Amino acid sequence: MSELFSRFRDRNVIPSMFISVAVTMIFTNVMSIVATFIDGVITSRFLGSFDYSSVSLLSPVISFFILFTASTSTGCQIVCSKAIGVGNRDEANATFTYSLIYALFMAVFILVFCWFFPTLLFRITGVSLTSHRNLYSHMLSYLHGYMPGIPFMILIQVIVPIIVLDGGKSRFTISSIVFLLTDITGDLLNVLVFEGDVFGMGLATSVSYFVQLLFLSAHFLSKKSYFRLSVKNIRRPIISEIGKAGNPTTVKKLFSVIRDIVINRINLSVAVSAAAIVALGIQSDLNTLMLSIGIGMGNALLSMTGIYYSAQDRKGLRKLFSFSMSFSAAISLTACVVVFFLAPALAWSYTNDKEVLALAVLGIRCMALSIPLDTMSSSFQSYLQGIRKRKIVNGISFFERFFIPVLAAVFLARFFGSKGVLASLFLSKLFLVLVMLVIVIVKNKHLPRSIYGWMLIPQDFGGSEEDNLYIRIKTMEDVVKARDDSEQFCIEHGIEDKRALYCALFIEEMAGNVVLHGKRKHFNSVCCDFRLFINENKISITLRDYCRQFDPNRYIETNQNEEKGLGIKMVKNLSSDFRYFSAFNSNNLIIVID
């Protein structure tokens, strides 16, 4: 298996990075949502329909909590990836620190609001003491158990993307498994040992968040961590940039919360029995689980897009976009087929009630058909957010998260009742894809004629092809060829002989170091992507590999009084800019020769 992955990795660094991050993101999201899924199954099986319905109806409220820090979490992720891409560690640490402080402040605010104004929260979902007294009492009990975990949940939302960006995918994955096992254990103890109610279910989730946060926080104690708390470097422009970068996520989450609340209220108004409420809850649970595919792909694409976009790497960005969309399509289509045929079994895991089963199977199959559409649109929106197309993302969010699904639910509910509400999920995703196609056509003023037409980047982005030289380096023979080709490329672009020679020597030294010393355990070869960009007599060199981690700056500091690494020291001394960063377990080196 390792040899197979090694061959694939050698073929292209970008797919290796994307798959590694995306799979981790998907798996981790699935693990956290599987906990919610199992919460629902255990609640439905052991505590009854009213308890399950109350937990299901409270989901939009929990999403509303996350809304307060969604903007900061995503904004922090984007700004940090941008800062890392240009080698600004102080800005990255200041961004991270401010985001944590803001998250803590919002957690306190949410706790106070939940304690003093639960009636207002429940009334928004369509539940009140007068109209649904039983549901109200169960929702309040679950909320009280869930409240202690809110601060931990919010902090996790902020630090998880940073840990992945900082090369902590393994810790992130393990933390999700820890969360899942802790939550399942707590749920089973609650219903089987303590004979508790929904309060215990909420408390089990709170404890699980606390355990996961402790495990994740240990990452920042490592000396290898790029991130440290830095209050002194927090500046107003950083705060503003976080808000702007995360704004599309806030808009998207806000529309999602409003959509879920409105659709729940529509379903409550047309439901002829509790079965319709339970069926919609089951569809919502499984849809949230399947959304993990799009969310995982999107989060991976968001951070990687920021790095390639800030580096003005046109070809690298095209490879990333093309591969990520193809990979998203393949994974989501597979999930669609599996879920569609497993719909009866998935519905049965919740209940044996025939009325609920009939409605739930319909809902699950409609949801299954929407998986590819949702995953592709989510990935595309994350890409657009990564290249700073915020207005377009906000516009798409309005249609996707509110206007289209609510309109579809109202229309179908009028003719088909609760069945129409369940079917509206697929119809809304289908119309969303059409809306996105129209937006791309309007921006291009014609149908996309190439992959760049879908990417919506300026024609001069990253310079012309003639100003860029891309080389794949795997052997010392490749290093020698890259050295000679680079020197010739510089001379052809009017660079004087001395700087052209420096450029060739830089590439020989740095790429040769990767080939000779970059081999990872369990892999038989190395692979390095090299880009040379000349613009207005300025030479920019980018080396990116998925090999053993090596920070040349730290190496120079450690061996500054020794003869080791003389070539690396020469490269740094002769360059006007020498920046290294590690992201997604890849080494990235940017060198500028003025």
N, C-alpha and C positions, 0 to 999 in steps of 0.2 A: 504493500500500500504506500509506504514512504517513497519507494522508487517511482511509482506511478505519479504521486504528487510532485515529486522532484522534477520529472519530465515536463509536467504541465506548468510548473512554476518557471522553469527555464524558458518555456515558449513565450511567456509574457509576464512581466512583473505586475502589471496593472490587474489582470484577472486574479492573480495569486493574492494580491492585497485585498481586492474587493471581496472575493469569496471568503477569505479568512475572516474579515470583519463582518460581512453580511450574515454568514452562518452563525457567528457568535451572537450578533444582535438578534437574529431570528430566534435562536435557541433560548436566549435569555428572556426575550419577550414572551416566548411560548411558556417558559417555566413559570414566570410570574402570573401569566393569565391562566395557565393550567390550574394554579392555586385557586383562582376565582371560579373556574369551571368545576373543580372538585368541591369547593365551598357550596356551589349551587346544587350539585348532585347529592352531597351529604345532607344539606339542609332540606332538599325536596324529599329525599328518601326517609329521613329520620324525624324531621320536625314538621313536615306537612306543607301544603300549598300556600297557606297564608304566610308562613315564615319565608318561603322561597320568594313569593310575590313581593313581600316587603323589601327583601334584599335586592331583588331585581329593580324595583322602582327607585331604590336609593342610588343606583349606579350613576345616573346623570349628576346627582349631587356630588358624588366622589370625583367625577370628572370635572365638576365645577371647582373643586378644591385645587386640582392639578392645574387648572387654567391660570391660577394666580402666579405660578412659577414656570409655566410652560414657555412663556416668552423669554424669561431669564435663562432657563436651561438651554434652549436652542440658540439664543443670542450668544451665550457664553461659549457654546460649542463652535459656532461660526467664527466669532472674534478670536478665540484661542487658536483655531486652526489657521486663520489668516496670520496671526502674530507669529506662530511657529514657522509658517511658510516663509516669512521674511526674517526670521531669526531674532525676534524681539521677545525675549524671555520675561523681561520685567512687565511688559504689557499683558502677556499671557497670565502671569501670576496675579496681577492686579485684577484682571477680569474674573479669574476664578475666585479670588477672595471676596470681591464685591458681590458676586452671585450667591455665595454661601451666606453672607450677612443678610442680604435681601430675603433669601429663602427662610432663614430663621425668623425674621421679622414677620413675614407673611404667615408662617406657621402659627405664631402666637395670635395673630389677628383671626385666623380661621378657627382656632380653638375657642376663643372668646365668643365668636359669632355663633358657633355650633351650640355652645352651652346656654346662651341667653336667647337665641332666636331659632330654635328647631322648628317651631310651628310655621315660620315664614318659609323655611327651606322646603318643608313637606308640602305646603300649599302650592308652591311653584310646580311641583310634580303632579298636582291634581288631587292630593290626599289631604284631608282635613279631619278634625275631630267629629265634625257633623256628618260628613259624607262617607267616610271610610274609617270608623273608629278602630276597628280591629287592625287594619293595615297600619294605622298611625302608631298604635302602641308597639307593634313589632318593629317598625322602622326606627322608632326612638330607642328601643332597647339595643338594636344592632349598632346605631350611631354611637351610643355611649360606650360600647365595647371597642368600636373602631377608632374613636377619638384619640386615645393615647398614641396610636401609631401614625397619626397625621404628620407630626414633625419629622419623623424618621422617613416616611414615604416621600416627603417633599425634598429632603436633603439628598435622598437617593436619586431623585429625578435630575438633580443638578450635577452630582459627582460622577454618575455612571458614564456619560459621554466623554468626560475628561479622562477617566481611568482607561477607557478603550483607546482614546487618542494617545495616551501615555504608554501604550504597550501592555496594558493590564487585562487583555482579553480573557486570559485563563482565570484570573481572580474573579472577573465579572461573571464568567460562566459558572464557576464553582459557587459563587454567592447565590446565584439563582436556584441551584440545586438545594443549597442549604435552606433558602427561603421556602421552597416547595415542601421539603421534608418536614420542616418545622411547622408549617401551616397545616399540613395533612395530619401530623401527629396531634397538634392542638385541637383540630376539629374532631378527630376520633375520640380523644380523651373527653372532650366537652359532651358529646352525645352518648358515649358508651360507658364512661366511668363516672363523670360528675352529673350526668343527666341534665345538662344545661340547655339553655335556649339560644336564640340568635345573639344575645349579648356575648355569650361564650364564643360564638363563631367570629364576631367582630374582634374580640380580645385576642383570639388565636392569631388573627391576621396582624394585629398590632405588635405582638411579641415577635412574629416572624420578620416584620420590617426592622425591628430593633436589632435582631441577631444579624440580619443581612448588612445593615449599616455598619455595625462593629467590624464585620469581616472585610467590607470594602474599604473602610477608613485606614486599615493597616497598610494599604498600598502606599499611602503618602509618607509612611515612616521609612520607606526604603531610600537609600542614598541614590538609587538609580532614577527615582521619580523626577520628572522635569518640573513638577509643580510644587510650590511652597506658598504659604500664606504671606501676603505682602500688602499690608494696609497702606503703607506710605506712598505706594505708587498709584493708588486709585486717583483717577482724574475725571473731571466732568466729561471730556470727550469720550472716554471709555464707557461711561455709564450710558451716554447717548447712543453710542454705536451698538451696545448690547441691546438696547430697546429697539433700535431700527432693525437690526439683524433678526431679532426674535419676533418682530411684529406680525409677520405672516402666520407664525405658529399660534399666536394669541388669537388672531382672527379665525383661524381654522378651528381651534378648540372651542371658541365662543359659539360659533355657528353649530358645532357638533352638539354642544350642551343644549342649546335652544332647540335643535332638531329633535334630539332624544326626548326632551320634555314635551314638545308639541305632539310628537308621534305617540308617546305614552298616553297623553290626554285624549288624542283621537281614538286610540284603541279602547281606553276606558269608556268613552262615550258610545261606542258601537258594540262593545263586548256583551254578548248575551249570557255569559257565564265566566267563572274564574278561569276556565280552560284557556280562553283567549289571552288572558294576562300571562299565564304560565307559558304558553306557546311562544309569545313574543319575547318573554324573558329568556327562554331556551335559545331562540334564534339570535338574540342579542349576545348571549354568552359565547356561542360558537362563532358568531361573526367577529367578536372582539378577539377571539383566539386566532382566527384566520387573518385578521388584520395585522397580526404579528409579522406575517410575510412582508407585506408592504411597508410596515414601520421599520423592520429590520433592514430591508433593502434601502429604504429612504434615509435612515440614519447613517448607514455606511456611505451612501452616495453623497450625502450632505457634507460630511467632513472631508471626504476625498476631493470632491468638487472644489471646495474652498482652497485646498492646497494647490491643485493644478491651475485653478483660475487666477490665484494671486501670483503664481509663477509665470503667467502668460504662456502656458504650454498648450498650444492649440492642438497639436497632434495627440498629446497625452490626454487632453480633455475629451477629444473625439473618441479615442479608444475606450476611455472610462464610460462615456455615455452609451456607446454602441454595445459594449459588453454587458453593462449593468441592465439595460433594457431587455436584451436577449435572455440573460440569465433570469430576470424577473418573470418574463413570459413563460419560460420552461418550468420553473418551480411552481408558479401559480396555476398553470394548466394541469399539472400533475395533482396538485391539491384539490382542484375543482372536481376532477374525475373521482378521486378517492372519497371525498366528502359526499358527493352526490349519491354514490352507491351505498355508503355506510349510513345514510340518513336515518333509516329505521332503527338501527342499532344505537346510534347516538341519542335518538329521542327516547328509546327504551331505558337508557342508562339513568334518565331522570325519573321516569314514572311508568306505571302500568295502565294508567287511565286511558281508555280507548279514545275518548273525545280529545284529550290533550295530545295523544300520539298522532292522530290524524292531522291536526293543525300543525304540530311541531315538525312532522316530516315534510309537509308542504313548505314551511318556513325555512327549514334547513336546506332543502334543494334549491329554493330561490336564492338563498345566500350563497350556495356553492357556485351557481352560475355567475355570480357577481365577483368572485374572487379574482380572476384574471384582470377584469376591468379595473377593480379597485387597486390591485397591486401595481399595475402599469401607471395608473394616474397618480398614485402616491409617489412612486419613484420619479416620475416626470416633475411633479411639483417640488420634490426635494432638490432635484437638479436645478430647477429654476431659482429656488431660494438660494442655492449655493452660488449662483452667478449674479445674485443681487437683483433679480427680476421680481421685486416685492409686490408691485402693483398687480402684475399678472397673477401671482400666487394668491393674493387677496381676492381678486376677482373670481378665480377658479374656486376658491374656498367658499365664497358666497353661494355659488351655484351647487357645489358638491355637498356642502355640509348643512345647507338650509333650504334654499329656494326649491331645487329640484326634488329632494326627498319628501319635503312637506307637501309640495304640490301633488306629487305622485300618490302619497298616502291619502290625502283628502279626496282626490279623484277616485281612486280605486276603492276606498272605504265606503264611498257613497253608493257604489253599485254592488260591491262584494263583501262589505262588512270587514270583519277581522281577517278574513282570507286575503282581502285586497291590501290591507296594511302589511301583511307578511310578504306579499308578492311585490310590493312597491320598492323593496330594497334592490332587486335586480333591475327593474325598469329605471330607477333613478341613476344607477351606475351606467346604464347604456346611454342615456341622454347626456350624462357628464362627458363621456368620451367624445360625443358629437360636438359638445360645446368647446372642448379643448382643441379639437380639429379646426373649428371655426376661428379660434383665437390665433392658432399658428398660421392659418391662411391669411388672416388680416395683418399680422405682423410682417409676413413675407410679401404680402400683396399678390400672392399666387400660391398654388400647391407646392409643398416642399419638393425640391428636385434632387436633393441629396441629404445625407445625414446632417450636414451643417444647417440645412433649412429647418430641421427639427430642433437644433441646439440653440437657435436664436442668439448667436454671438455676432459682433461686428465683423465685417469682412477683413479688417486690418488687425484683428485680435491676434496677438502673438507674432506679428510680422508675416511676411510672405513666405511661401515654401522655400524660395531661393535663399532666404536669410537664415534658414534652420538646417542643421545637420543632425540626423538621428542615427545612432549606431547601437547595435546589440553586442555586448562583450561577454564572452564566456571562457575564452582561453587567452594565453599570452600572445598567440598569433593575432587574435582579435585586438589586443592592446597595441601591438606594433602597427597594425593597419589603421587603427583609430588615431594613433599619434600622427602618422603620415598624412592621412586624409584630413585631419584637423589643420595641420600646418598649411596644406595646399588650399583648403577652404578659406582660411584667413587671408592668405596672399591674394586669392581671387576676389576677395571683398575689400581690397585696398588697405589691409593691415600691414604695417611695416614689418620687416623681417624679424626684428628682435622680439616684438610682442607675439608674432606668429610662432616663433620658436618657444617662447615661454608657455604659450597655450598648449603646444604639443607635449612639452615636458610635464606640464601639470597633469594632462590626461594620462600620460604614461605612468607617472608616479601614483596617482590616486586609483586609477582603474587597475593597475598592476597589483596594488595592495589588496584590492578586493579579490582578484583572482587567486592570489597566493595565500591569503590569510582569511578569506571570508567564508569558507566552507562551514556550514552548520552540521551539528550532529545528525546522523541518520540520513544525510543528503550527500549524494556522490558528486555534485557539481555546483557551480555558482552561476549567477546571471546578473548582469548589470546593464541598465539602460542609461545611455549617455546622450545628452543634447547640447549642441553648440549653437548659440544664437548671437548674431552680430547685428547691431542696430546703432546707426549713427556713430561709428568708430568705437563702439563699446562692445566688449566680448563678455558674454555670460555663458558659463559652463554649469550644467546640472548633471549630477551623477545620482542615480537612484537604484538601490539594490534591495533584495529580500534575503540578505545573507546575515551572518553573525553580526550582532550589534557592535559598532565601532564608532566612537566619538573622537575625531581627530583632535579637537580642542582639549578634551580631557587628557588624551594621550600625550599631547605636547606639555601640558602642565605637570603631568606625573614624571615626565622624562626630560624636563627642561635643562637639567645640568648634566645630561648624559649624551652620548653620541647616537642613541637610538632615534630613529625617525627623522634623520636629517633632511630627507626628501620632502616629507610632509611639512617640516618647518620652513623649508625654502619656498614651497608653494604658498603657504600662508603669508610669509613676509613679502613676497612679490605681488600678491593680489591686493586690490583695494577693498574687496569685500570677501569674507570667507565665513560662510554660515553653514552650520550643521544642525539638523534636527532629526529625531526619530519619531515616526508616526506609523501606527499599525504594524509594528515590528519590521519596518523598513528603514534603511539608512538613506538619508537625503543630504546631499552636499551641494551648495550653491557657491560658485566662485565667480567673481567679477574682476576683469582686467581692464582698467581704464587706460 
